[in-house]
């Protein structure tokens, strides 16, 4: 925890003022249309690093599952499209936050915000454009604010929605993916691929720069309302504007509600607990499926911290019992 605090103090000491006025942003972002925005400017603050200071990976490299040297319990974002199965380890995403890729012929952005524990995969196609995303270095409600390199509009990662710029109000399509252990991905996709650092050996992959964040009493760089029914950094399983606490899912699974089926099994380490990811507390593997005519298919869901869900869904329901 002390290491996390020192790191944040360092970033804040070199960061610009948290409530930077739009005039200052125009210098940094001369091609962004600040006349169009759906989020109040005073809700957006610096996260510390500058634009692209957390570098996206735009040319990811992969190895076959059988060649991947990854602890069985480490978390990955597992994605399967058209038979193309790929795993994106959080040991990489925690340092880069965005991977621009093409999976099963679909241009995708695989994203992870460590401060919200939010991993979401988006279709990068908007109309006749294929967008490529980077990090602004800014946060809103402690969540990653991305930008697209075509229009330099700013996008809220938690919602997949443009909040500043030409594309304000545009919504990205979220794609079904799983936050799962490498062992679980390997078991269901033995012929799949696993992302490796490749030409990006820039960080101490396998370590967690946010050591102790799981047990923090409150989120960092957040000034909004906290949930009252659950601890702010407790995990919740989000489907749309409804969420179920991880404790509830773990204790009741398997169960069905509203055409959804929830399952849970042990074996996945938290990426945000100990300094070494593989040593993190076991938070388990959650899967949410949706009933279809001939069985079940993966639903779009995420495992977030409760404060982030409440921030972006103030009227949403968090089921705790």
N, C-alpha and C positions, 0 to 999 in steps of 0.2 A: 504493500500500500504506500509505503514511504517513497519507493521508487516511482510510482505513478504520480504522486503529488509533485515530486521534484521535476519530473518530465513536463508536467503541465505548467508549473511555475516558469520553467525555461521557455516554453513556447509562448506563453503569455507575455513574457518579458521582451520578446522580440517581435511580437505581433502588433499590428496597428490597433487603434482604439476599437473596442468591441462594437460600438454603435457608429461605425464609419458612415458618414453622410453619402448620399448618392453622388454628389459632386466629386468626392474622392474616388468612388468606384469608377466613374467615367474615365478617369485617367488610366486606371488599370484595365478597364474593359471598354475601349473606345468603340467597339462594334456591337455592343449590347444595347438594345432599345429599352432604356429605362423608363420611357413614357408609358410602357405597357407592363403592368405587374398586377398580380392577384394577391400577393402577400405584403403586409406592411413592411416597409424597409427597416423599421426599428426592431423587427423580429429576427433579422438576419445579422449574424455576427461573425467575426473572424474565429476560425478554429485554431489559428496559430500559423500553420504552413501557408505559403502564398499559392497563387494559381499554379496548378500542376506540381506543387511541392510534394504532394503524394501522387506519384506518377502512375497513371493507368498503364495497363499492359495491352498493347494493340496488336501484338504478333505472338500470341501464346504458343508455347511449345509443349508437346505431350509425349509420354511414353506409354507403351501397353501396360495394362493393369499388372501383368505378371512381372514387369520390370520396375514397378514403382517401389521406392524405398520410403515407405510411410508407415508410421505406427498404426496398428489396426484400429485404435480408438480415436485417432485424430479426426476432427470434423472436416467434411467436404460438402460443397454444394454439388449434388448429383443431378445431372441434366440428361434426359434422353429424348431426342427428337428424330423421328423417322428411322429408328434403329441405330442412330449415332449416339453412343453413350459416353459422356465426358464427366470427369470429376475435377472440381476446382477447389483445391485445399485451402482452408482458412489460414494456414500458415503462410500462404502467399497473399491471399486477399486482405489479411489484416494489415499488410504493409502497402498495398496498392489500391484497394477498395473497388476498383473497376477493371474488368477484363472485357475488351471488345473482341468478339469471336464470331465465327460462323459455325453453327452446329446443325447437322442434318439439313444443310442448305438454307437455314434461317439465320440472318444476322442477329446476334444477341449481345446484350450487355449483362454480364454477371457481376452483381454488385453486393458489397457488404459494408455496412456501417458499424464499426466496433462499439461506438458509444451507445447505440440502440440495439446492438446484437441483431440487426436486421439484414438478412440475406434474401435478395430478390433477383430474379432473372427477367429481363425485359426483351421484347422484340424491338429491334432498333429501327424498324421501318415506320415512317410517318408519311402517309401519302405516297408520293413518288420519290421520296428521299430515303436514303439509308444513313442514319446519323451515327456519329462516333462520339463517345463521351469521355470527358475528363473531369477532374476535381477542381472546384473553384477555390478550395481552401476555406470556404465559409460553411456555417451551420445555421440551421433553423430548428428550434426545439431539440438541439443537440444532434440533429440528424444531418447526414451528408447532403450538401447541395452540389449537384453535378452541373456540367454545362455541355452543350453540344457544340462541336467545332464548326458546324455549318452556319448557324445563326448566332452562336454565343448566347443563346437563351439559357437561363438557369432552371434546373429541374430539382424538385424535391424527391429524393430517393425513396422515402417511406411510401409516398403516394404514386410515384411515377408520373408526376404532373409538372408541366412547365409553370413556374411562378413569376419569372421575370423575363422580359424580352419578346421578340417577334412571335414566338410560339406559345405565349402565355395562354393557359387554359387547355392546351393540348395534353392528351393522356396517352402514355405508353401502354401497350398491352403487356400484362404480367403473364409469364409462362409457368406452368407447373414445374417445380423442382423440389428436391428434398435436401434439407440440412441433415446429413446422416454421417455415420462413422465410415471410415474408409473400408472397414471390414464388411459393412452392409452393402456399400456400393460394389465392392469386389464380388460379393456373393450373387448379386442380381445382374451384374454386367461383366462377366469374366473376360469378354472380348472388348471391353471398353478401353478408354484412354484416360490418363491422369496428367494434369498439368504439372510441369516442373519449372524450376526457376529459369533454366535455359540461359538466355542472354541477359537476364536481369538479376545477377547475383549481388544485389544491392543492399540486402538486409539480412538480419540474422534469422533466417527462416526456421521455423520450429519454436521460436521464442515468442513471448507475448509482451509487447511494450506497454500493455495496460494491466500489468500484474496487480491483482487485488481488486480489480474493478467489480467483479461479481459480488464482493462483500462490502462495497462502499455503501454508506448510509443514504446517499443521494447522488443523482447523476451530476456529471460535470458540464459546465457551460450550458446550463439550463435554468431558466427563470420562470417557467410556466407552472401551471397547476399540477399537483401530484395526485395520484389516485388515493382514495381513502380506504378502499376495500382490500388493498393488497400493497405490499412493499413496493416502492418505486422501481427497484431493480430485480424484482421477481420476474421470471419468464412467463409469458403468456403465448398461447397459440392463437394466431389471428387468422380469421377467414372473413374477408370483407370488413364490415364495421362491427364485428362481434368477436369476442375473445374468450378463451378458457384458460385458467391458470394451469401451468405445467404440473403443479402439485395435484390438481384435480384430475388432469388427464392421466397422470402416472397412477393415481390411486384407483381410478374407475375403468381404465382401458382394459379390454376393448369395449367401446360403447358407440351407439348410433344416436344422432340427433339431427332432425331437419334434413334428412337425405345425405348426411355426412357420417363417415365412419372414422373414429379415432383409434389408433393403436399406439402403443409405447413399448419399447424394450430397452434394457440397459445396454451400455457399451460405447457411449460417445462422451469424450472429454469436453468440458467447457474450454473454449478458446480464450476466455477472459478471466481465468482464475489464477493459476500459478505462472511463474516466469517461463516454465517449459510447458508448452501446450499439452503434450501427452500426459503430463502429471496432473492435469486439472481434474476437478471433481466430475464425477459421472452424472451428466444431465440426461442421458438416455437419448433414444431415437424416437421422434414423433413422426407419424405418418397420418395424413388426412386424405381420405378418398371420398369421391362423390358418386352416388348411385347413378348409373345409366341404364338403358334398356336391357343390356345383356350382361350386367355385372357392375364393376366398380372401375373408376379411373382416378388418377391423382388429381386432387383439387389444388387450386392456387392457395397457398397458405404461407405463413412465416412464423418464426418463433422470435418474438421481440421482448424487450424489457417493457414492463407495464407502464412506466411513465410515458414512453413514446406513444404507445397505443392511446393513452388518455389525451395526450397533446394533440394528436391528429384526428382522434375520434372522440371529442369531448362528450358527445351524447351516446357513445357506444356502450355496450354492455360487456362487463368482464364477469364471467361466471367463476365463482370461487368455491361453490359447493353444489 
